[in-house]
Amino acid sequence: MTIELKRKIAFALSMGVITTAIISFVLIALNRGLADGFVLAWLRSWGAAYLIVIPAILLIGPRLQARIGRLLR
């Protein structure tokens, strides 16, 4: 595995943690409020979102980067 591939995977994992945490927190807070059970609902939602977004970033990301690269030549 090349260092460049390791960097891309590390970036995807890190970006996935940050974005899913923020989005799930805000959406749960808007829909449920900060009432009892908020933290458990947020962590459950965050975990599900993370499991969905990491494969999406790793599979869709390279294709999207290539497409944008072609568009911006």
Number of C-alpha atoms within 10 A of each C-alpha: 5 6 8 9 10 11 11 15 15 12 14 18 17 12 15 21 17 11 15 21 18 12 15 21 19 14 13 18 16 10 8 14 12 12 8 9 10 15 14 10 16 20 15 12 18 21 15 13 18 19 12 13 19 20 14 13 19 15 11 12 15 12 12 12 11 11 11 11 10 9 8 7 5
